[in-house]
Amino acid sequence: MSVMQMIFRHFFYFSNILSFMRIILMIPVIICFENRIFTLGIILSVLVIATDFFDGYFARKLKQVSDMGKFLDPLADKIALGVMVVYLALKNLTPLWFVIILLTRDVLVFIFGIIISRKQKTVVQSNIWGKLCTTVLSLYFLLCIVNILVDLKIVLLIFLTLSLIFLTISTVSYLLPYIKKKT
């Protein structure tokens, strides 16, 4: 099997299609929120969150774990979360400093992952802390939208704090093994 055939075959794994859907679904999510169709936007947001859980589940269940999936899953997370956090900031629904922290962290972790992958000839994959971080961030963003309809200021503050804690833990969990190898 040629490299192109292998790439094409792995691209159409069900789990990779779910990761790709996470990116595509952000378009109708933003359109719904922008047009104040909150119920449908929230339902689609929950679907986006579900694709993050089910892509990994089906990759393992269907034995479709691939380097492409290990790369595509966190990339889809970063794009979906990035789109949402920028949208929320533009609507003044989340603080700008949080957007800067999240986007800077995601870009640095992504670049670092590519560098490590090239040096070690292996794909750096998501870990449990990264998955938990993505889940907490997703819930925080969803609550930011729900806050338009129902006052959730205290809950939002709790989830913003949890998001920062999980961002820190997941960043350290990705970097620490590679820093230890250097020393």
Disulfide bonds with the S-S distance in Angstrom:
none
